[in-house]
Amino acid sequence: MGYKHLTTDSRCQLYTLQSTGMKQKLIAKHLGVSASTICRELTRNRGQRGYRYKQANAKAVEEEA
């Protein structure tokens, strides 16, 4: 699997799938990315209230600029 940036849609799907209790490996398979990508995304963007895809996407866009 090659390196891929997560899109807004994939972050939204990650949020939804995680909230249903799906394991990180299955989420990665569903999104077509490596499990380490999911792990890093969740670690970098987890706050007191858990993973928030809108905040994660805003942070990613800011870092690209």
Backbone atoms as SQL, in Angstrom:
CREATE TABLE atoms (id INTEGER PRIMARY KEY, chain TEXT, resi INTEGER, resn TEXT, atom TEXT, x REAL, y REAL, z REAL);
INSERT INTO atoms VALUES
  (1, 'A', 1, 'MET', 'N', 0.846, -1.185, 0.000),
  (2, 'A', 1, 'MET', 'CA', 0.000, 0.000, 0.000),
  (3, 'A', 1, 'MET', 'C', 0.885, 1.239, 0.000),
  (4, 'A', 2, 'GLY', 'N', 0.639, 2.162, -0.908),
  (5, 'A', 2, 'GLY', 'CA', 1.415, 3.379, -0.977),
  (6, 'A', 2, 'GLY', 'C', 0.909, 4.432, -0.012),
  (7, 'A', 3, 'TYR', 'N', 1.683, 5.490, 0.093),
  (8, 'A', 3, 'TYR', 'CA', 1.335, 6.585, 0.988),
  (9, 'A', 3, 'TYR', 'C', 0.191, 7.396, 0.401),
  (10, 'A', 4, 'LYS', 'N', -0.818, 7.683, 1.222),
  (11, 'A', 4, 'LYS', 'CA', -1.961, 8.485, 0.785),
  (12, 'A', 4, 'LYS', 'C', -2.329, 9.478, 1.872),
  (13, 'A', 5, 'HIS', 'N', -2.693, 10.677, 1.456),
  (14, 'A', 5, 'HIS', 'CA', -3.263, 11.637, 2.396),
  (15, 'A', 5, 'HIS', 'C', -4.732, 11.285, 2.588),
  (16, 'A', 6, 'LEU', 'N', -5.223, 11.486, 3.788),
  (17, 'A', 6, 'LEU', 'CA', -6.645, 11.283, 4.016),
  (18, 'A', 6, 'LEU', 'C', -7.404, 12.500, 3.499),
  (19, 'A', 7, 'THR', 'N', -8.525, 12.249, 2.888),
  (20, 'A', 7, 'THR', 'CA', -9.377, 13.325, 2.392),
  (21, 'A', 7, 'THR', 'C', -10.412, 13.684, 3.458),
  (22, 'A', 8, 'THR', 'N', -11.140, 14.751, 3.214),
  (23, 'A', 8, 'THR', 'CA', -12.224, 15.130, 4.121),
  (24, 'A', 8, 'THR', 'C', -13.224, 13.990, 4.238),
  (25, 'A', 9, 'ASP', 'N', -13.570, 13.385, 3.107),
  (26, 'A', 9, 'ASP', 'CA', -14.528, 12.269, 3.111),
  (27, 'A', 9, 'ASP', 'C', -14.002, 11.067, 3.902),
  (28, 'A', 10, 'SER', 'N', -12.713, 10.752, 3.723),
  (29, 'A', 10, 'SER', 'CA', -12.164, 9.602, 4.441),
  (30, 'A', 10, 'SER', 'C', -12.080, 9.875, 5.939),
  (31, 'A', 11, 'ARG', 'N', -11.812, 11.117, 6.323),
  (32, 'A', 11, 'ARG', 'CA', -11.815, 11.464, 7.753),
  (33, 'A', 11, 'ARG', 'C', -13.220, 11.344, 8.332),
  (34, 'A', 12, 'CYS', 'N', -14.217, 11.753, 7.573),
  (35, 'A', 12, 'CYS', 'CA', -15.610, 11.626, 8.013),
  (36, 'A', 12, 'CYS', 'C', -15.978, 10.150, 8.168),
  (37, 'A', 13, 'GLN', 'N', -15.573, 9.329, 7.200),
  (38, 'A', 13, 'GLN', 'CA', -15.840, 7.891, 7.285),
  (39, 'A', 13, 'GLN', 'C', -15.115, 7.274, 8.472),
  (40, 'A', 14, 'LEU', 'N', -13.877, 7.700, 8.713),
  (41, 'A', 14, 'LEU', 'CA', -13.115, 7.218, 9.857),
  (42, 'A', 14, 'LEU', 'C', -13.863, 7.513, 11.153),
  (43, 'A', 15, 'TYR', 'N', -14.334, 8.729, 11.278),
  (44, 'A', 15, 'TYR', 'CA', -15.086, 9.135, 12.465),
  (45, 'A', 15, 'TYR', 'C', -16.332, 8.257, 12.649),
  (46, 'A', 16, 'THR', 'N', -17.070, 8.066, 11.573),
  (47, 'A', 16, 'THR', 'CA', -18.304, 7.284, 11.630),
  (48, 'A', 16, 'THR', 'C', -18.028, 5.820, 11.967),
  (49, 'A', 17, 'LEU', 'N', -17.053, 5.243, 11.295),
  (50, 'A', 17, 'LEU', 'CA', -16.735, 3.834, 11.528),
  (51, 'A', 17, 'LEU', 'C', -16.191, 3.604, 12.937),
  (52, 'A', 18, 'GLN', 'N', -15.372, 4.525, 13.397),
  (53, 'A', 18, 'GLN', 'CA', -14.834, 4.392, 14.747),
  (54, 'A', 18, 'GLN', 'C', -15.950, 4.489, 15.786),
  (55, 'A', 19, 'SER', 'N', -16.904, 5.373, 15.539),
  (56, 'A', 19, 'SER', 'CA', -17.994, 5.541, 16.507),
  (57, 'A', 19, 'SER', 'C', -18.911, 4.317, 16.570),
  (58, 'A', 20, 'THR', 'N', -18.875, 3.484, 15.532),
  (59, 'A', 20, 'THR', 'CA', -19.659, 2.245, 15.559),
  (60, 'A', 20, 'THR', 'C', -18.909, 1.120, 16.259),
  (61, 'A', 21, 'GLY', 'N', -17.648, 1.375, 16.610),
  (62, 'A', 21, 'GLY', 'CA', -16.852, 0.378, 17.308),
  (63, 'A', 21, 'GLY', 'C', -15.973, -0.458, 16.411),
  (64, 'A', 22, 'MET', 'N', -15.868, -0.111, 15.135),
  (65, 'A', 22, 'MET', 'CA', -15.037, -0.878, 14.214),
  (66, 'A', 22, 'MET', 'C', -13.565, -0.719, 14.595),
  (67, 'A', 23, 'LYS', 'N', -12.821, -1.798, 14.496),
  (68, 'A', 23, 'LYS', 'CA', -11.393, -1.809, 14.819),
  (69, 'A', 23, 'LYS', 'C', -10.591, -1.052, 13.764),
  (70, 'A', 24, 'GLN', 'N', -9.448, -0.526, 14.184),
  (71, 'A', 24, 'GLN', 'CA', -8.612, 0.289, 13.300),
  (72, 'A', 24, 'GLN', 'C', -8.167, -0.455, 12.049),
  (73, 'A', 25, 'LYS', 'N', -7.827, -1.728, 12.170),
  (74, 'A', 25, 'LYS', 'CA', -7.386, -2.501, 10.999),
  (75, 'A', 25, 'LYS', 'C', -8.499, -2.621, 9.960),
  (76, 'A', 26, 'LEU', 'N', -9.724, -2.821, 10.418),
  (77, 'A', 26, 'LEU', 'CA', -10.843, -2.920, 9.480),
  (78, 'A', 26, 'LEU', 'C', -11.166, -1.564, 8.852),
  (79, 'A', 27, 'ILE', 'N', -11.037, -0.511, 9.634),
  (80, 'A', 27, 'ILE', 'CA', -11.251, 0.830, 9.088),
  (81, 'A', 27, 'ILE', 'C', -10.219, 1.092, 7.994),
  (82, 'A', 28, 'ALA', 'N', -8.966, 0.752, 8.260),
  (83, 'A', 28, 'ALA', 'CA', -7.901, 0.951, 7.278),
  (84, 'A', 28, 'ALA', 'C', -8.196, 0.195, 5.989),
  (85, 'A', 29, 'LYS', 'N', -8.630, -1.038, 6.124),
  (86, 'A', 29, 'LYS', 'CA', -8.961, -1.851, 4.944),
  (87, 'A', 29, 'LYS', 'C', -10.121, -1.222, 4.176),
  (88, 'A', 30, 'HIS', 'N', -11.125, -0.768, 4.883),
  (89, 'A', 30, 'HIS', 'CA', -12.291, -0.137, 4.271),
  (90, 'A', 30, 'HIS', 'C', -11.908, 1.136, 3.509),
  (91, 'A', 31, 'LEU', 'N', -10.983, 1.923, 4.078),
  (92, 'A', 31, 'LEU', 'CA', -10.575, 3.185, 3.462),
  (93, 'A', 31, 'LEU', 'C', -9.446, 3.019, 2.443),
  (94, 'A', 32, 'GLY', 'N', -8.828, 1.840, 2.410),
  (95, 'A', 32, 'GLY', 'CA', -7.742, 1.593, 1.456),
  (96, 'A', 32, 'GLY', 'C', -6.436, 2.241, 1.850),
  (97, 'A', 33, 'VAL', 'N', -6.181, 2.335, 3.153),
  (98, 'A', 33, 'VAL', 'CA', -4.929, 2.888, 3.660),
  (99, 'A', 33, 'VAL', 'C', -4.339, 1.903, 4.659),
  (100, 'A', 34, 'SER', 'N', -3.112, 2.159, 5.091),
  (101, 'A', 34, 'SER', 'CA', -2.491, 1.259, 6.058),
  (102, 'A', 34, 'SER', 'C', -3.052, 1.510, 7.455),
  (103, 'A', 35, 'ALA', 'N', -2.947, 0.497, 8.283),
  (104, 'A', 35, 'ALA', 'CA', -3.413, 0.618, 9.668),
  (105, 'A', 35, 'ALA', 'C', -2.624, 1.680, 10.416),
  (106, 'A', 36, 'SER', 'N', -1.344, 1.850, 10.065),
  (107, 'A', 36, 'SER', 'CA', -0.534, 2.869, 10.736),
  (108, 'A', 36, 'SER', 'C', -1.017, 4.274, 10.399),
  (109, 'A', 37, 'THR', 'N', -1.563, 4.465, 9.209),
  (110, 'A', 37, 'THR', 'CA', -2.129, 5.763, 8.830),
  (111, 'A', 37, 'THR', 'C', -3.300, 6.094, 9.744),
  (112, 'A', 38, 'ILE', 'N', -4.154, 5.129, 9.988),
  (113, 'A', 38, 'ILE', 'CA', -5.312, 5.335, 10.864),
  (114, 'A', 38, 'ILE', 'C', -4.843, 5.606, 12.284),
  (115, 'A', 39, 'CYS', 'N', -3.882, 4.832, 12.749),
  (116, 'A', 39, 'CYS', 'CA', -3.352, 5.009, 14.103),
  (117, 'A', 39, 'CYS', 'C', -2.766, 6.404, 14.278),
  (118, 'A', 40, 'ARG', 'N', -1.954, 6.854, 13.315),
  (119, 'A', 40, 'ARG', 'CA', -1.359, 8.199, 13.392),
  (120, 'A', 40, 'ARG', 'C', -2.428, 9.284, 13.358),
  (121, 'A', 41, 'GLU', 'N', -3.409, 9.124, 12.497),
  (122, 'A', 41, 'GLU', 'CA', -4.486, 10.117, 12.377),
  (123, 'A', 41, 'GLU', 'C', -5.231, 10.255, 13.700),
  (124, 'A', 42, 'LEU', 'N', -5.563, 9.141, 14.306),
  (125, 'A', 42, 'LEU', 'CA', -6.299, 9.178, 15.565),
  (126, 'A', 42, 'LEU', 'C', -5.444, 9.737, 16.700),
  (127, 'A', 43, 'THR', 'N', -4.167, 9.378, 16.727),
  (128, 'A', 43, 'THR', 'CA', -3.267, 9.867, 17.774),
  (129, 'A', 43, 'THR', 'C', -3.055, 11.368, 17.661),
  (130, 'A', 44, 'ARG', 'N', -2.821, 11.855, 16.448),
  (131, 'A', 44, 'ARG', 'CA', -2.546, 13.282, 16.235),
  (132, 'A', 44, 'ARG', 'C', -3.759, 14.169, 16.483),
  (133, 'A', 45, 'ASN', 'N', -4.927, 13.617, 16.302),
  (134, 'A', 45, 'ASN', 'CA', -6.128, 14.448, 16.320),
  (135, 'A', 45, 'ASN', 'C', -7.143, 14.048, 17.384),
  (136, 'A', 46, 'ARG', 'N', -6.681, 13.447, 18.438),
  (137, 'A', 46, 'ARG', 'CA', -7.564, 13.055, 19.532),
  (138, 'A', 46, 'ARG', 'C', -7.480, 14.101, 20.634),
  (139, 'A', 47, 'GLY', 'N', -8.616, 14.652, 20.978),
  (140, 'A', 47, 'GLY', 'CA', -8.682, 15.627, 22.054),
  (141, 'A', 47, 'GLY', 'C', -9.435, 15.065, 23.238),
  (142, 'A', 48, 'GLN', 'N', -9.870, 15.927, 24.098),
  (143, 'A', 48, 'GLN', 'CA', -10.601, 15.496, 25.285),
  (144, 'A', 48, 'GLN', 'C', -11.907, 14.799, 24.930),
  (145, 'A', 49, 'ARG', 'N', -12.498, 15.194, 23.815),
  (146, 'A', 49, 'ARG', 'CA', -13.780, 14.600, 23.407),
  (147, 'A', 49, 'ARG', 'C', -13.601, 13.546, 22.326),
  (148, 'A', 50, 'GLY', 'N', -12.394, 13.082, 22.129),
  (149, 'A', 50, 'GLY', 'CA', -12.146, 12.056, 21.125),
  (150, 'A', 50, 'GLY', 'C', -11.779, 12.638, 19.773),
  (151, 'A', 51, 'TYR', 'N', -11.859, 11.826, 18.744),
  (152, 'A', 51, 'TYR', 'CA', -11.501, 12.232, 17.386),
  (153, 'A', 51, 'TYR', 'C', -12.620, 13.061, 16.775),
  (154, 'A', 52, 'ARG', 'N', -12.255, 14.201, 16.234),
  (155, 'A', 52, 'ARG', 'CA', -13.210, 15.082, 15.554),
  (156, 'A', 52, 'ARG', 'C', -12.690, 15.336, 14.131),
  (157, 'A', 53, 'TYR', 'N', -13.408, 14.819, 13.151),
  (158, 'A', 53, 'TYR', 'CA', -12.903, 14.869, 11.779),
  (159, 'A', 53, 'TYR', 'C', -12.826, 16.279, 11.215),
  (160, 'A', 54, 'LYS', 'N', -13.723, 17.172, 11.602),
  (161, 'A', 54, 'LYS', 'CA', -13.668, 18.545, 11.086),
  (162, 'A', 54, 'LYS', 'C', -12.426, 19.265, 11.586),
  (163, 'A', 55, 'GLN', 'N', -12.120, 19.090, 12.854),
  (164, 'A', 55, 'GLN', 'CA', -10.919, 19.700, 13.420),
  (165, 'A', 55, 'GLN', 'C', -9.662, 19.078, 12.805),
  (166, 'A', 56, 'ALA', 'N', -9.677, 17.773, 12.608),
  (167, 'A', 56, 'ALA', 'CA', -8.536, 17.087, 12.006),
  (168, 'A', 56, 'ALA', 'C', -8.300, 17.577, 10.585),
  (169, 'A', 57, 'ASN', 'N', -9.367, 17.770, 9.829),
  (170, 'A', 57, 'ASN', 'CA', -9.230, 18.234, 8.457),
  (171, 'A', 57, 'ASN', 'C', -8.729, 19.680, 8.418),
  (172, 'A', 58, 'ALA', 'N', -9.241, 20.520, 9.293),
  (173, 'A', 58, 'ALA', 'CA', -8.800, 21.911, 9.353),
  (174, 'A', 58, 'ALA', 'C', -7.308, 21.978, 9.672),
  (175, 'A', 59, 'LYS', 'N', -6.858, 21.143, 10.593),
  (176, 'A', 59, 'LYS', 'CA', -5.446, 21.095, 10.962),
  (177, 'A', 59, 'LYS', 'C', -4.595, 20.638, 9.776),
  (178, 'A', 60, 'ALA', 'N', -5.055, 19.643, 9.035),
  (179, 'A', 60, 'ALA', 'CA', -4.322, 19.137, 7.874),
  (180, 'A', 60, 'ALA', 'C', -4.215, 20.189, 6.790),
  (181, 'A', 61, 'VAL', 'N', -5.299, 20.913, 6.541),
  (182, 'A', 61, 'VAL', 'CA', -5.288, 21.972, 5.529),
  (183, 'A', 61, 'VAL', 'C', -4.319, 23.087, 5.932),
  (184, 'A', 62, 'GLU', 'N', -4.331, 23.411, 7.216),
  (185, 'A', 62, 'GLU', 'CA', -3.438, 24.452, 7.731),
  (186, 'A', 62, 'GLU', 'C', -1.980, 24.044, 7.576),
  (187, 'A', 63, 'GLU', 'N', -1.672, 22.782, 7.821),
  (188, 'A', 63, 'GLU', 'CA', -0.295, 22.291, 7.712),
  (189, 'A', 63, 'GLU', 'C', 0.186, 22.253, 6.271),
  (190, 'A', 64, 'GLU', 'N', -0.719, 22.090, 5.310),
  (191, 'A', 64, 'GLU', 'CA', -0.346, 22.062, 3.898),
  (192, 'A', 64, 'GLU', 'C', 0.021, 23.441, 3.394),
  (193, 'A', 65, 'ALA', 'N', -0.580, 24.464, 3.998),
  (194, 'A', 65, 'ALA', 'CA', -0.345, 25.841, 3.524),
  (195, 'A', 65, 'ALA', 'C', 1.005, 26.377, 3.897);
